[in-house]
Amino acid sequence: MTGQTKPIHVLPTLHLVAMLALGLCWGVFFWQHSPSTEILRRPLPAHDRGTHRARPESINLSKLSIAVRSGTADVALGLSLLLLFGLASGVQVKRIDNWLHARSSGDAAALRGQNLAAATIAANSKEQ
């Protein structure tokens, strides 16, 4: 190591924070509007509470299994859409970050006065 530090990339960091915030908002929205939440919050029926055969643990496990089965498709679809959006927007953020880095590093400014279009045309033209 020569002691060189990597440049801080602000846009990918902001993108990561934004995606985590979006995931958190989606999770809160899902918890509030999911049918699984209604199943878990619903009180036990009176006939299940009074029986001697049904243990409270088994009732809670059955409610939990029903809630998991009813919410699995919503969770899978939501997470896949968040992942797809995160990857697609991450690619664009990386492209913008590379462009900004090239603009600020002076590489683009160094090529400004060289008239590359004319040099390219001259190199590709055939002498007659």
C-alpha positions, 0 to 999 in steps of 0.5 A: 500500500502506498497510502493512497486513499480511494475517492469518496463516491457520494452518489452511490452512498446516497443511492444506498441510503435511499434504497434502504429508506424505500425498503423501510417505507415498503416494510411499514406499508406492508405491515399496515396493509397486509392480510397477514397483519389482520390474521395475527391481530384477530382475536381467537374464536370463543370456541377455541379459547374454551377447549381443553384440547387446544393449547394456546401455543398450537393456536398461535402457531396455526395463526402464524402459519396461515399468516405466513402463507397469506403474506409470502407472495406479497413479500416475494413480489415486493422484495423482487421489485425493490431489488430490480429497481435498486439494480436498475437505478444503481447502474444509472447512478454508477454511470452518472458518478463515472461521468461526474468523476471524469468531468471533475478530474480534468480528463475531459478538460485536457482533451478539450483543446485538441480538436479530436473531431478534426483529427479523427476525420483527418486520420480516416480520410484517404489521400487521393 
